Amino acid sequence: MWPRWVCKGSKYPQGTPSDASAPRHVPVLYQEVMTWINPRPGGRYIDATVGLGGHARGLLELSTPDGQLLALDRDPEALEHARLRLAPFGTRVAFVCGRHTDLAETALRNGFGEVDGILFDLGVSSLQLGDPARGFSFQDDGPLDMRMGPDLELTAEAIINTWPERELARIIYEYGEERYARRVARAICAGRPFHSTLPLARLVAQVVGHSGRIHSATRTFQALRIAVNEELESLVAVLPQAVQLLRPGGRLAVVSFHSLEDRLVKQFIARESTACICPPGLPSCVCGHVACLARLTKKPVQASDAEVARNPRSRSARLRAAERLPECRPDGAPARM
């Protein structure tokens, strides 16, 4: 069934989520995110992937009494749980159901055209993983859906059952970093159609065999999820928008959960913290590029052993942060002197 909740209005087919129905939520790298965003009273912040609202609550608490937050998520069910969790903060928080790829437009429409901090907590949420009907996990059988929001039409089932073998192999290799991608794609095409998660996971495990700590199907499921939700393309599109929205001194923090996302964030921050991006060997700079960011984290911040013990999901989390420099105008162009 998709979806349980709807974005519009204040009436929901099965009722608004209650405290009893709220899933357990432990935000990863919580203290580290608060340290690097550094929320303060009167500040304005955006949680562009608010999920269940764990980080958002911290941003609002630390910006008491008058800090404001724009809480954005494409998953209407997650947004309703966040709305419940953040209800004590009243009008200090605005909720928007939508994609973070529309961040600049959404922020401007809601009065957040210039902000002090923006957070992205990427990847699939505990709410999505824990619901077999969403198809993200193979702990229980469920439909091959994997959509993070109802705005999407493409499902994992459509990819598995209709895409050519070559395209399947490509995404499994590129997005899942699966060394046996061709074998997996060949077996899927020979065994399809597939309509639920467990039969697909079993097939992939048979092809790949045991692969250490993680389940053998994890990389293939990751690849499908990334393809369905266009996660890498979305990240590339939204990071420049975030820089445009930050006021000088404002901070960007991104938590990623696999190397593909982390690499994109690392490259973006490196580029935007460099004055010249001309190819090597030119006698003088001709690009006209002006650094807009100062890198705050030389290496990605990772969870401590104590946090991993409390919350195993934090094991793969990587946090990178940067600060907006004053030399750039809000449109990303160099400031006029």
N, C-alpha and C positions, 0 to 999 in steps of 0.2 A: 504494500500500500504506500502510495506517495502522493502528497505529503501528509503527515499527521496534522501539521499546523499550516496556516496560511499567513501571508504577509500583510494583507490589507485589513484595516479596521481593527476592532478590538474583540471580535467574537470568533471563537474557534470551534470547529466541529465536535471535538471531544473535550472541550473545556480548557481553560488556561492551566498550564502546569502548576502543580502545588509543591510545597517543600518536600512532601513525602515522595513525589514522583521525580524530583530532581536527582540526576545521576551524581555520583561522587566525582568531584573535580579537584585535581591537584595541578595547578599551573606550573609548568616547568620553568626552571631558572628564575623563579619569582623575585628573589632578592637581587639578583644580578640585573634583571630588567628594570627594577625600580631604581637601582644605583645609576644605570646609564641613562635612563630617561630623565631622572632627577626631577620628578614632579614637585611643584610648589604652589602655594596659595595664589589664586588668581590666574593660573596657567590654563591654557586650552590645549586639549589633547585629542588624538584620534586613535582608537583601537580598531584597526581596519579588518581584523579577523577576530571579533570579540568572543566567538564561541560561547562557552558557558559563563564568561564574565570574571574569571579569577584574576587575571592581570588588571582588568578594568576596575575592579573593586579597589585594588591597591592604588591605582592612579588617582581615583577619586578620594580615597582616604588621605593620601599624602598631599593632595592639593586642597584639602579643607581650609577655609570654609566655603570658598567661592570658585574653585577650579571647575572647569566644564569639560565634558567628554562627549565625543561623537562615537557611538558604538555601532559598528557596521558588520554585517555578516550576510552571506548569501543563503544560509540555511535557516529557514523560518522557525523550525523547532528549536534550534540552538538559541536563536534570538529571543524566543519567549522565555527560556530558562534564564538567560542573561537579564531579561527585563525583571523577572522575579527577584533574582539575586541582587540587583542594583536598585530595587524599588526604594530603599531607605534614602537614596540620594536625590529623589524627587526630580525637579526640573533641571538639576545640574547635568543630567545625561540625556542625550537625544539618541533614539534608536532608529536605524535605517536598515531595511532588508534589501540587500542588493550586492552586486559584485564589487570587489575592491578595484577591478580594472576601471571602474567609473569613479574612482576616488576623488579626483579634482572637481568634477561636476557635482558630485554628491556633497562634498565639503562646502563648496561655494553656495549651493542651494540651501544649506542648513546653517549658514553663518559661521563656518569654520575656514574662511579663506586664508587665514594666517594663524599658525599654531606653534606651540612650544615643543611638541613631541608627537611622534607617530610610531606605533607599534604594529608589526606583522608577526603573528604566531602561525607559521605556515603548516600545511599538511592536514591530515585527517584528525578529527577530534575524538576524545574518548566517547562522547555521545554517539557519534557515527560508527565507531568501531564496535560499540557494544550492542548495536541494533542489527540483528541478522537480516532484517528486511531491507537494509540499506546495501548489503552485498559487499562491504569493504573487507570483511574478515571471513576466514574459513574455519573458525572455531565451531560454528553452527551453520547448518545449511540455510541458504537464503538466495534470493534472486540475484542475478548478475547485473546489478544496477550501477553502483559506485558514483552516482551523481551527488555532488555536494549541495546542489540547489535545484529547485524546480524550474529554473530558467534554462536548463540544459535539456537538449533532446537526445543527444548521443548517449548510449549506455554501453557498459562493458559487454553485455550480451550481443549487442549489434556488432561491436568490434570483433568479438570471438567468432561469430557465425557468418559474417559477411566480408570481412576484409581479406584480401589476398594473402597468401602465405608469406610473400616477401615483405609486405607491410607489417604483418604481425611480427615477423622476425626482427624487423628494424626497431619497432618500439620496445620490444622485450629486451633487445640488446642495448639500445640507447637510453631508455628510461628506467629499465630495471637492472642494467649492467649485469645481465645474465650471460655467462660465457657459453651456455648451451642454447642460446636463443633459437638457432635454426632448427635444432632437434625438437624443441618445445613447439615451435610454430608448425612444424611438419606433423607432429602428433596431434595437435589441436585440429588442424584441417582434416586429418584422417578420421578423427573421432567425433567431429561435430555433427549435429548441433548440441550445444550445451546451454542449459537454462538455469543452473544454480551453481553455487560456489563449491560445494564439496566434491562433486564429480570432477570438476576442472582441477581443483587442488590435488586430488588423488592422481590424476593423469600426469600433471607436471612433476609431482614427487616421484612417480615411476620413471619418468624420463631423466630427471636430474639426479636422483638418488640423494643420499644424505649429504648435506653441505654444511655441517658444523652446527653452530649455536642456533641459527635461525631456520625456520621451516623452509623446505626446498621450494615451495610455491610463493614465498614472500616476494621475491624479486619480480616474478611475473605479475602478481597482483598489484604491486607498486606501479609497474609500467602501465597496466590497464587504467588504474586510477588517475595517473598523470595525464594519459591521453584523453580520457573522458572529460576531465575538468580543465584541460589546457593549462596546467599549472605553471609550466615553465614560461610559456608565452605570456601568461597573465603577470608573472613576476617581472619579466622584462618590460612590460607595458606600464606597470604601476610605480616602479621605483623612481623614474624621473618625475612623475606627478607628485610623489611624496616630497621630493626636494623642493619643488615649486611652492608647496604649501607651507614649508617650514620658514619661520621668521629667523633672522640672524641669531645664532646661538641656540636655535631649536635642534632637537635631537631625533635621530632615526635609529630604531632598534629592530632587528630582524632575527627571529628565531626560526631556524630551518632544521629539517630532520633527515635529509639525505644529501649526499655529496653534490648532486646536480644543482640543487637550490643553493647550497652554500657557495658553490663555485661562482654562480651568477651574481650573488650578493657581493662576494669578494671582488670580482672583476669590476662591478659597477662602482663600488666605493673607491677602488684603486684609481679608476678612470676619473671620477669626479673629484678626487683629492689631488690630481696632478694638473699642473698649469699647462703643460704642452703634451699633446698626444700625437704629434707628428711621427711618421715612420722614422726609425733610426737612420742616420746617415745624411739627413738634410743639413745644409750649412746653417740654416736659420729657421725659426718657427714660422710656419705659414697657416697653422690651423686656427689661430685666434681663440683657442679654448681657454677658459678661465676656471680655475678650481673653485668649486662650490661647496665642497665638504672637507672637513678635517677628520681623518680616521681616528677613532677613539680606542678601538681594539685592534692591536697589531695581529693577534692570532684569535681565532674564535674562542669565545668563552664556553666552557663545558661544565656539566654538572659535577658536583663533588661526589666522592664515593658515598657519603652519607645520603645525598639526595637520590642517587641511583638505587640505593638500598630501600629507600622509602617509596620511590616511584620509578620502577624499571623503564618506563617510557622515556624518561629523561636521558637515558644512556646515549641516544643518538642525537640529542639536541645540540645545536651550535648557535651561539649568539654573536652577532656582529653589530657594532654601533658606530655612528658618525655624527658630527655636529655641523650645522649649516654655517658657512662663512659669510661675513658681511659683504664681500665683494660681488656677490651675485644678486641681481634683481629677482623678484618672485617668478618671472617668466623664464628664469634660467640663464638669461643673457648677462654679460658683465655690466656692473653698475657704472653709471656715468659719474665721472669725477668732477 
